[in-house]
Amino acid sequence: MKNQEQFMEVILDHFENPRNYGAIESADVIQESGNPGCGDIIKVYLNVDSEGTANKISFSGEGCMLSQAGASLVLEKMVGKSIKEIQEMPPDIVQDTLGKKLVSTRPRCAMLGFNTLKNAVKQWQRQQTLSEIRNS
Ligand code: FES
């Protein structure tokens, strides 16, 4: 179990060197969400393979350290998971990744990347449903 200082070190590292940062060319879904309280944003790029696996996830954005590092940390853990797994993923993963204290004091910042990915998955499912209807 990490202590608060260890969580902060990891967060700072991901803020300075965000993983999976930048656009995916020809992403299946591009989903942007913002935090209305401060205007900070995260844009998630998602690619899903024919097996229903999120084989590429990246993001870009602007905002506070916790929102940007949180997106880097949480989305990194989601690469390679199935759409179903991501859909069913409880928000506890954010707490486990960023630390309970930070998430409870700044939930909107901490959850922004996770919530944007969830919205991207919903958008991907909508697209699938529409294409099934078109092809039926
Ligand atoms: Fe805006 Fe953190 S202050 S998301």
Backbone and ligand atoms as CSV (ligand in chain L), in Angstrom:
chain,resi,resn,atom,element,x,y,z
A,1,MET,N,N,0.856,-1.206,0.000
A,1,MET,CA,C,0.000,0.000,0.000
A,1,MET,C,C,0.888,1.251,0.000
A,2,LYS,N,N,0.633,2.158,-0.932
A,2,LYS,CA,C,1.454,3.366,-1.025
A,2,LYS,C,C,0.994,4.396,0.016
A,3,ASN,N,N,1.979,5.188,0.504
A,3,ASN,CA,C,1.575,6.302,1.361
A,3,ASN,C,C,1.364,7.536,0.487
A,4,GLN,N,N,0.897,8.603,1.117
A,4,GLN,CA,C,0.525,9.815,0.370
A,4,GLN,C,C,1.694,10.351,-0.460
A,5,GLU,N,N,2.892,10.320,0.136
A,5,GLU,CA,C,4.059,10.837,-0.573
A,5,GLU,C,C,4.381,10.013,-1.821
A,6,GLN,N,N,4.221,8.699,-1.708
A,6,GLN,CA,C,4.488,7.837,-2.862
A,6,GLN,C,C,3.470,8.090,-3.971
A,7,PHE,N,N,2.207,8.294,-3.582
A,7,PHE,CA,C,1.199,8.634,-4.593
A,7,PHE,C,C,1.591,9.943,-5.279
A,8,MET,N,N,2.028,10.935,-4.506
A,8,MET,CA,C,2.368,12.240,-5.082
A,8,MET,C,C,3.547,12.131,-6.045
A,9,GLU,N,N,4.520,11.293,-5.714
A,9,GLU,CA,C,5.673,11.118,-6.614
A,9,GLU,C,C,5.242,10.550,-7.954
A,10,VAL,N,N,4.358,9.556,-7.902
A,10,VAL,CA,C,3.876,8.934,-9.143
A,10,VAL,C,C,3.052,9.940,-9.944
A,11,ILE,N,N,2.230,10.723,-9.237
A,11,ILE,CA,C,1.393,11.719,-9.918
A,11,ILE,C,C,2.265,12.770,-10.605
A,12,LEU,N,N,3.284,13.229,-9.904
A,12,LEU,CA,C,4.184,14.227,-10.488
A,12,LEU,C,C,4.889,13.655,-11.719
A,13,ASP,N,N,5.322,12.410,-11.626
A,13,ASP,CA,C,5.986,11.768,-12.767
A,13,ASP,C,C,5.049,11.715,-13.981
A,14,HIS,N,N,3.798,11.335,-13.757
A,14,HIS,CA,C,2.858,11.246,-14.874
A,14,HIS,C,C,2.447,12.620,-15.392
A,15,PHE,N,N,2.474,13.637,-14.525
A,15,PHE,CA,C,2.170,14.991,-14.986
A,15,PHE,C,C,3.301,15.498,-15.893
A,16,GLU,N,N,4.533,15.208,-15.483
A,16,GLU,CA,C,5.679,15.681,-16.273
A,16,GLU,C,C,5.894,14.854,-17.531
A,17,ASN,N,N,5.584,13.567,-17.448
A,17,ASN,CA,C,5.769,12.659,-18.596
A,17,ASN,C,C,4.503,11.832,-18.808
A,18,PRO,N,N,3.452,12.476,-19.310
A,18,PRO,CA,C,2.197,11.729,-19.457
A,18,PRO,C,C,2.355,10.570,-20.435
A,19,ARG,N,N,1.783,9.413,-20.069
A,19,ARG,CA,C,1.844,8.228,-20.930
A,19,ARG,C,C,0.688,8.277,-21.921
A,20,ASN,N,N,0.915,7.688,-23.070
A,20,ASN,CA,C,-0.138,7.609,-24.098
A,20,ASN,C,C,-0.744,8.983,-24.374
A,21,TYR,N,N,0.146,9.987,-24.545
A,21,TYR,CA,C,-0.333,11.352,-24.755
A,21,TYR,C,C,-0.358,11.681,-26.237
A,22,GLY,N,N,-1.433,12.308,-26.672
A,22,GLY,CA,C,-1.536,12.761,-28.057
A,22,GLY,C,C,-2.601,11.992,-28.817
A,23,ALA,N,N,-2.908,12.521,-29.995
A,23,ALA,CA,C,-4.001,11.949,-30.789
A,23,ALA,C,C,-3.626,10.596,-31.369
A,24,ILE,N,N,-4.634,9.736,-31.529
A,24,ILE,CA,C,-4.472,8.504,-32.313
A,24,ILE,C,C,-5.033,8.825,-33.696
A,25,GLU,N,N,-4.208,8.624,-34.708
A,25,GLU,CA,C,-4.692,8.813,-36.083
A,25,GLU,C,C,-5.847,7.848,-36.303
A,26,SER,N,N,-6.871,8.293,-36.914
A,26,SER,CA,C,-8.058,7.475,-37.224
A,26,SER,C,C,-8.598,6.706,-36.007
A,27,ALA,N,N,-8.746,7.414,-34.907
A,27,ALA,CA,C,-9.350,6.800,-33.711
A,27,ALA,C,C,-10.806,6.438,-33.997
A,28,ASP,N,N,-11.273,5.349,-33.386
A,28,ASP,CA,C,-12.682,4.976,-33.539
A,28,ASP,C,C,-13.587,5.986,-32.845
A,29,VAL,N,N,-13.107,6.479,-31.721
A,29,VAL,CA,C,-13.892,7.467,-30.964
A,29,VAL,C,C,-12.959,8.557,-30.443
A,30,ILE,N,N,-13.423,9.788,-30.540
A,30,ILE,CA,C,-12.749,10.905,-29.853
A,30,ILE,C,C,-13.797,11.533,-28.948
A,31,GLN,N,N,-13.495,11.544,-27.679
A,31,GLN,CA,C,-14.496,12.022,-26.704
A,31,GLN,C,C,-13.863,13.072,-25.802
A,32,GLU,N,N,-14.488,14.233,-25.747
A,32,GLU,CA,C,-13.958,15.293,-24.890
A,32,GLU,C,C,-14.918,15.556,-23.735
A,33,SER,N,N,-14.375,15.690,-22.544
A,33,SER,CA,C,-15.203,16.084,-21.406
A,33,SER,C,C,-14.450,17.143,-20.620
A,34,GLY,N,N,-15.219,18.002,-19.995
A,34,GLY,CA,C,-14.595,19.062,-19.221
A,34,GLY,C,C,-15.176,19.130,-17.830
A,35,ASN,N,N,-14.458,19.827,-17.009
A,35,ASN,CA,C,-14.943,20.071,-15.660
A,35,ASN,C,C,-15.512,21.494,-15.649
A,36,PRO,N,N,-16.833,21.614,-15.577
A,36,PRO,CA,C,-17.437,22.946,-15.707
A,36,PRO,C,C,-16.974,23.934,-14.637
A,37,GLY,N,N,-16.564,23.413,-13.495
A,37,GLY,CA,C,-16.146,24.303,-12.401
A,37,GLY,C,C,-14.902,25.114,-12.728
A,38,CYS,N,N,-14.022,24.559,-13.562
A,38,CYS,CA,C,-12.725,25.215,-13.797
A,38,CYS,C,C,-12.379,25.318,-15.275
A,39,GLY,N,N,-13.100,24.593,-16.123
A,39,GLY,CA,C,-12.825,24.651,-17.560
A,39,GLY,C,C,-11.751,23.682,-18.018
A,40,ASP,N,N,-11.212,22.883,-17.122
A,40,ASP,CA,C,-10.178,21.912,-17.534
A,40,ASP,C,C,-10.793,20.808,-18.392
A,41,ILE,N,N,-10.010,20.315,-19.352
A,41,ILE,CA,C,-10.569,19.317,-20.272
A,41,ILE,C,C,-9.630,18.120,-20.464
A,42,ILE,N,N,-10.256,17.010,-20.826
A,42,ILE,CA,C,-9.543,15.812,-21.261
A,42,ILE,C,C,-10.215,15.343,-22.538
A,43,LYS,N,N,-9.385,15.030,-23.529
A,43,LYS,CA,C,-9.900,14.453,-24.769
A,43,LYS,C,C,-9.325,13.044,-24.876
A,44,VAL,N,N,-10.196,12.051,-24.974
A,44,VAL,CA,C,-9.760,10.653,-25.039
A,44,VAL,C,C,-9.907,10.139,-26.469
A,45,TYR,N,N,-8.883,9.445,-26.915
A,45,TYR,CA,C,-8.895,8.773,-28.228
A,45,TYR,C,C,-8.920,7.275,-27.947
A,46,LEU,N,N,-9.852,6.584,-28.609
A,46,LEU,CA,C,-10.042,5.162,-28.321
A,46,LEU,C,C,-10.085,4.360,-29.617
A,47,ASN,N,N,-9.331,3.282,-29.638
A,47,ASN,CA,C,-9.418,2.320,-30.740
A,47,ASN,C,C,-9.784,0.962,-30.169
A,48,VAL,N,N,-10.719,0.299,-30.831
A,48,VAL,CA,C,-11.198,-1.003,-30.369
A,48,VAL,C,C,-10.997,-2.006,-31.501
A,49,ASP,N,N,-10.407,-3.161,-31.180
A,49,ASP,CA,C,-10.167,-4.148,-32.245
A,49,ASP,C,C,-11.401,-5.036,-32.465
A,50,SER,N,N,-11.276,-5.974,-33.380
A,50,SER,CA,C,-12.445,-6.780,-33.756
A,50,SER,C,C,-12.904,-7.720,-32.638
A,51,GLU,N,N,-12.033,-7.917,-31.626
A,51,GLU,CA,C,-12.413,-8.759,-30.481
A,51,GLU,C,C,-13.104,-7.944,-29.379
A,52,GLY,N,N,-13.210,-6.656,-29.585
A,52,GLY,CA,C,-13.821,-5.814,-28.552
A,52,GLY,C,C,-12.835,-5.393,-27.475
A,53,THR,N,N,-11.537,-5.398,-27.828
A,53,THR,CA,C,-10.504,-4.965,-26.872
A,53,THR,C,C,-10.078,-3.530,-27.176
A,54,ALA,N,N,-9.950,-2.741,-26.121
A,54,ALA,CA,C,-9.461,-1.362,-26.286
A,54,ALA,C,C,-7.949,-1.448,-26.480
A,55,ASN,N,N,-7.532,-1.597,-27.718
A,55,ASN,CA,C,-6.110,-1.855,-27.951
A,55,ASN,C,C,-5.257,-0.588,-27.972
A,56,LYS,N,N,-5.903,0.559,-28.173
A,56,LYS,CA,C,-5.169,1.828,-28.070
A,56,LYS,C,C,-6.049,2.848,-27.368
A,57,ILE,N,N,-5.461,3.472,-26.361
A,57,ILE,CA,C,-6.154,4.577,-25.680
A,57,ILE,C,C,-5.120,5.682,-25.493
A,58,SER,N,N,-5.459,6.878,-25.908
A,58,SER,CA,C,-4.564,7.987,-25.601
A,58,SER,C,C,-5.410,9.188,-25.177
A,59,PHE,N,N,-4.726,10.238,-24.765
A,59,PHE,CA,C,-5.481,11.425,-24.359
A,59,PHE,C,C,-4.653,12.678,-24.592
A,60,SER,N,N,-5.354,13.798,-24.620
A,60,SER,CA,C,-4.692,15.093,-24.547
A,60,SER,C,C,-5.570,15.954,-23.641
A,61,GLY,N,N,-5.054,17.068,-23.226
A,61,GLY,CA,C,-5.890,17.900,-22.366
A,61,GLY,C,C,-5.119,19.037,-21.749
A,62,GLU,N,N,-5.877,19.820,-21.012
A,62,GLU,CA,C,-5.301,20.956,-20.301
A,62,GLU,C,C,-5.960,21.054,-18.954
A,63,GLY,N,N,-5.168,21.259,-17.942
A,63,GLY,CA,C,-5.789,21.424,-16.635
A,63,GLY,C,C,-4.834,21.162,-15.500
A,64,CYS,N,N,-5.391,21.012,-14.349
A,64,CYS,CA,C,-4.600,20.867,-13.131
A,64,CYS,C,C,-3.799,19.561,-13.150
A,65,MET,N,N,-2.813,19.517,-12.294
A,65,MET,CA,C,-1.923,18.352,-12.241
A,65,MET,C,C,-2.698,17.049,-12.009
A,66,LEU,N,N,-3.656,17.092,-11.104
A,66,LEU,CA,C,-4.358,15.860,-10.758
A,66,LEU,C,C,-5.214,15.354,-11.928
A,67,SER,N,N,-5.859,16.255,-12.640
A,67,SER,CA,C,-6.698,15.811,-13.767
A,67,SER,C,C,-5.838,15.199,-14.874
A,68,GLN,N,N,-4.704,15.822,-15.160
A,68,GLN,CA,C,-3.882,15.358,-16.282
A,68,GLN,C,C,-3.080,14.097,-15.899
A,69,ALA,N,N,-2.468,14.112,-14.735
A,69,ALA,CA,C,-1.720,12.931,-14.295
A,69,ALA,C,C,-2.676,11.774,-14.027
A,70,GLY,N,N,-3.856,12.109,-13.495
A,70,GLY,CA,C,-4.854,11.076,-13.217
A,70,GLY,C,C,-5.294,10.388,-14.497
A,71,ALA,N,N,-5.487,11.174,-15.549
A,71,ALA,CA,C,-5.869,10.575,-16.836
A,71,ALA,C,C,-4.749,9.658,-17.328
A,72,SER,N,N,-3.512,10.125,-17.245
A,72,SER,CA,C,-2.378,9.313,-17.702
A,72,SER,C,C,-2.325,7.981,-16.946
A,73,LEU,N,N,-2.431,8.066,-15.628
A,73,LEU,CA,C,-2.318,6.853,-14.791
A,73,LEU,C,C,-3.479,5.881,-14.998
A,74,VAL,N,N,-4.681,6.417,-15.006
A,74,VAL,CA,C,-5.856,5.535,-15.075
A,74,VAL,C,C,-6.001,4.946,-16.483
A,75,LEU,N,N,-5.819,5.781,-17.507
A,75,LEU,CA,C,-6.004,5.271,-18.878
A,75,LEU,C,C,-4.928,4.235,-19.222
A,76,GLU,N,N,-3.726,4.432,-18.700
A,76,GLU,CA,C,-2.655,3.453,-18.951
A,76,GLU,C,C,-3.079,2.055,-18.494
A,77,LYS,N,N,-3.804,2.009,-17.383
A,77,LYS,CA,C,-4.252,0.709,-16.846
A,77,LYS,C,C,-5.355,0.077,-17.692
A,78,MET,N,N,-5.995,0.860,-18.524
A,78,MET,CA,C,-7.157,0.362,-19.286
A,78,MET,C,C,-6.777,-0.184,-20.664
A,79,VAL,N,N,-5.563,0.159,-21.116
A,79,VAL,CA,C,-5.153,-0.325,-22.440
A,79,VAL,C,C,-5.093,-1.850,-22.410
A,80,GLY,N,N,-5.725,-2.480,-23.377
A,80,GLY,CA,C,-5.700,-3.943,-23.456
A,80,GLY,C,C,-6.881,-4.609,-22.760
A,81,LYS,N,N,-7.704,-3.814,-22.095
A,81,LYS,CA,C,-8.901,-4.396,-21.459
A,81,LYS,C,C,-10.044,-4.416,-22.477
A,82,SER,N,N,-11.003,-5.301,-22.217
A,82,SER,CA,C,-12.143,-5.361,-23.129
A,82,SER,C,C,-13.078,-4.185,-22.824
A,83,ILE,N,N,-13.873,-3.859,-23.820
A,83,ILE,CA,C,-14.856,-2.789,-23.643
A,83,ILE,C,C,-15.782,-3.121,-22.469
A,84,LYS,N,N,-16.148,-4.391,-22.361
A,84,LYS,CA,C,-17.034,-4.805,-21.267
A,84,LYS,C,C,-16.363,-4.560,-19.905
A,85,GLU,N,N,-15.072,-4.916,-19.824
A,85,GLU,CA,C,-14.345,-4.704,-18.556
A,85,GLU,C,C,-14.309,-3.215,-18.191
A,86,ILE,N,N,-14.075,-2.384,-19.185
A,86,ILE,CA,C,-14.000,-0.939,-18.905
A,86,ILE,C,C,-15.372,-0.422,-18.484
A,87,GLN,N,N,-16.375,-0.900,-19.193
A,87,GLN,CA,C,-17.743,-0.482,-18.887
A,87,GLN,C,C,-18.110,-0.835,-17.437
A,88,GLU,N,N,-17.662,-1.997,-16.991
A,88,GLU,CA,C,-18.035,-2.470,-15.653
A,88,GLU,C,C,-17.048,-2.042,-14.560
A,89,MET,N,N,-15.979,-1.361,-14.965
A,89,MET,CA,C,-14.932,-0.978,-14.011
A,89,MET,C,C,-15.492,-0.011,-12.959
A,90,PRO,N,N,-15.402,-0.356,-11.683
A,90,PRO,CA,C,-15.920,0.576,-10.674
A,90,PRO,C,C,-14.967,1.754,-10.466
A,91,PRO,N,N,-15.490,2.882,-9.984
A,91,PRO,CA,C,-14.640,4.058,-9.805
A,91,PRO,C,C,-13.541,3.866,-8.753
A,92,ASP,N,N,-13.624,2.779,-7.993
A,92,ASP,CA,C,-12.579,2.521,-6.980
A,92,ASP,C,C,-11.183,2.464,-7.588
A,93,ILE,N,N,-11.117,2.139,-8.881
A,93,ILE,CA,C,-9.787,2.037,-9.499
A,93,ILE,C,C,-9.065,3.387,-9.439
A,94,VAL,N,N,-9.843,4.465,-9.477
A,94,VAL,CA,C,-9.234,5.800,-9.431
A,94,VAL,C,C,-8.634,6.026,-8.038
A,95,GLN,N,N,-9.375,5.614,-7.036
A,95,GLN,CA,C,-8.898,5.742,-5.656
A,95,GLN,C,C,-7.648,4.881,-5.431
A,96,ASP,N,N,-7.687,3.661,-5.961
A,96,ASP,CA,C,-6.535,2.764,-5.798
A,96,ASP,C,C,-5.303,3.320,-6.509
A,97,THR,N,N,-5.531,4.052,-7.602
A,97,THR,CA,C,-4.419,4.538,-8.411
A,97,THR,C,C,-3.863,5.863,-7.894
A,98,LEU,N,N,-4.753,6.748,-7.431
A,98,LEU,CA,C,-4.319,8.101,-7.062
A,98,LEU,C,C,-4.270,8.329,-5.550
A,99,GLY,N,N,-4.810,7.396,-4.819
A,99,GLY,CA,C,-4.819,7.548,-3.360
A,99,GLY,C,C,-6.154,8.090,-2.877
A,100,LYS,N,N,-6.602,7.508,-1.787
A,100,LYS,CA,C,-7.926,7.831,-1.250
A,100,LYS,C,C,-8.051,9.315,-0.872
A,101,LYS,N,N,-6.980,9.852,-0.271
A,101,LYS,CA,C,-7.059,11.219,0.260
A,101,LYS,C,C,-7.287,12.239,-0.869
A,102,LEU,N,N,-6.462,12.138,-1.924
A,102,LEU,CA,C,-6.593,13.090,-3.030
A,102,LEU,C,C,-7.937,12.973,-3.715
A,103,VAL,N,N,-8.386,11.734,-3.904
A,103,VAL,CA,C,-9.652,11.529,-4.610
A,103,VAL,C,C,-10.815,12.067,-3.776
A,104,SER,N,N,-10.717,11.916,-2.460
A,104,SER,CA,C,-11.836,12.410,-1.648
A,104,SER,C,C,-11.810,13.933,-1.530
A,105,THR,N,N,-10.628,14.551,-1.613
A,105,THR,CA,C,-10.604,16.015,-1.493
A,105,THR,C,C,-10.835,16.694,-2.843
A,106,ARG,N,N,-10.443,16.034,-3.939
A,106,ARG,CA,C,-10.622,16.662,-5.266
A,106,ARG,C,C,-11.221,15.657,-6.252
A,107,PRO,N,N,-12.432,15.199,-5.972
A,107,PRO,CA,C,-13.007,14.132,-6.799
A,107,PRO,C,C,-13.185,14.501,-8.266
A,108,ARG,N,N,-13.571,15.752,-8.539
A,108,ARG,CA,C,-13.817,16.122,-9.947
A,108,ARG,C,C,-12.543,16.082,-10.775
A,109,CYS,N,N,-11.451,16.533,-10.178
A,109,CYS,CA,C,-10.158,16.508,-10.879
A,109,CYS,C,C,-9.732,15.059,-11.094
A,110,ALA,N,N,-9.835,14.271,-10.039
A,110,ALA,CA,C,-9.349,12.889,-10.081
A,110,ALA,C,C,-10.146,12.025,-11.060
A,111,MET,N,N,-11.436,12.301,-11.177
A,111,MET,CA,C,-12.307,11.423,-11.966
A,111,MET,C,C,-12.392,11.811,-13.436
A,112,LEU,N,N,-11.837,12.972,-13.811
A,112,LEU,CA,C,-12.079,13.487,-15.166
A,112,LEU,C,C,-11.645,12.513,-16.272
A,113,GLY,N,N,-10.448,11.952,-16.163
A,113,GLY,CA,C,-9.970,11.019,-17.196
A,113,GLY,C,C,-10.798,9.745,-17.241
A,114,PHE,N,N,-11.078,9.204,-16.073
A,114,PHE,CA,C,-11.867,7.972,-15.967
A,114,PHE,C,C,-13.269,8.185,-16.559
A,115,ASN,N,N,-13.902,9.286,-16.171
A,115,ASN,CA,C,-15.262,9.548,-16.669
A,115,ASN,C,C,-15.268,9.796,-18.173
A,116,THR,N,N,-14.234,10.451,-18.673
A,116,THR,CA,C,-14.173,10.703,-20.117
A,116,THR,C,C,-14.007,9.396,-20.876
A,117,LEU,N,N,-13.201,8.492,-20.338
A,117,LEU,CA,C,-13.060,7.178,-20.994
A,117,LEU,C,C,-14.395,6.427,-20.970
A,118,LYS,N,N,-15.090,6.480,-19.860
A,118,LYS,CA,C,-16.405,5.819,-19.781
A,118,LYS,C,C,-17.346,6.390,-20.851
A,119,ASN,N,N,-17.296,7.720,-21.033
A,119,ASN,CA,C,-18.131,8.338,-22.073
A,119,ASN,C,C,-17.690,7.906,-23.465
A,120,ALA,N,N,-16.389,7.735,-23.649
A,120,ALA,CA,C,-15.873,7.272,-24.953
A,120,ALA,C,C,-16.386,5.860,-25.250
A,121,VAL,N,N,-16.409,5.021,-24.228
A,121,VAL,CA,C,-16.906,3.648,-24.399
A,121,VAL,C,C,-18.395,3.666,-24.765
A,122,LYS,N,N,-19.142,4.529,-24.091
A,122,LYS,CA,C,-20.579,4.663,-24.420
A,122,LYS,C,C,-20.747,5.097,-25.876
A,123,GLN,N,N,-19.919,6.046,-26.271
A,123,GLN,CA,C,-19.984,6.542,-27.653
A,123,GLN,C,C,-19.648,5.420,-28.642
A,124,TRP,N,N,-18.652,4.613,-28.332
A,124,TRP,CA,C,-18.278,3.489,-29.204
A,124,TRP,C,C,-19.458,2.504,-29.320
A,125,GLN,N,N,-20.116,2.266,-28.194
A,125,GLN,CA,C,-21.252,1.333,-28.224
A,125,GLN,C,C,-22.406,1.881,-29.056
A,126,ARG,N,N,-22.619,3.189,-28.945
A,126,ARG,CA,C,-23.661,3.822,-29.778
A,126,ARG,C,C,-23.334,3.643,-31.255
A,127,GLN,N,N,-22.075,3.858,-31.596
A,127,GLN,CA,C,-21.653,3.710,-33.000
A,127,GLN,C,C,-21.880,2.273,-33.484
A,128,GLN,N,N,-21.561,1.298,-32.598
A,128,GLN,CA,C,-21.753,-0.105,-32.964
A,128,GLN,C,C,-23.228,-0.398,-33.225
A,129,THR,N,N,-24.068,0.108,-32.323
A,129,THR,CA,C,-25.502,-0.123,-32.467
A,129,THR,C,C,-26.010,0.485,-33.768
A,130,LEU,N,N,-25.572,1.704,-34.055
A,130,LEU,CA,C,-26.019,2.358,-35.285
A,130,LEU,C,C,-25.573,1.591,-36.517
A,131,SER,N,N,-24.329,1.091,-36.496
A,131,SER,CA,C,-23.860,0.367,-37.686
A,131,SER,C,C,-24.579,-0.971,-37.821
A,132,GLU,N,N,-24.942,-1.599,-36.691
A,132,GLU,CA,C,-25.724,-2.843,-36.778
A,132,GLU,C,C,-27.100,-2.565,-37.397
A,133,ILE,N,N,-27.709,-1.453,-36.967
A,133,ILE,CA,C,-29.027,-1.108,-37.518
A,133,ILE,C,C,-28.905,-0.848,-39.025
A,134,ARG,N,N,-27.854,-0.090,-39.408
A,134,ARG,CA,C,-27.668,0.236,-40.831
A,134,ARG,C,C,-27.462,-1.021,-41.673
A,135,ASN,N,N,-26.747,-1.989,-41.104
A,135,ASN,CA,C,-26.410,-3.195,-41.876
A,135,ASN,C,C,-27.463,-4.298,-41.788
A,136,SER,N,N,-28.540,-4.052,-41.044
A,136,SER,CA,C,-29.529,-5.125,-40.908
A,136,SER,C,C,-30.628,-5.001,-41.974
L,1,FES,FE1,FE,-9.922,21.670,-12.971
L,1,FES,FE2,FE,-8.710,20.043,-11.424
L,1,FES,S1,S,-8.951,22.174,-11.091
L,1,FES,S2,S,-9.905,19.544,-13.128
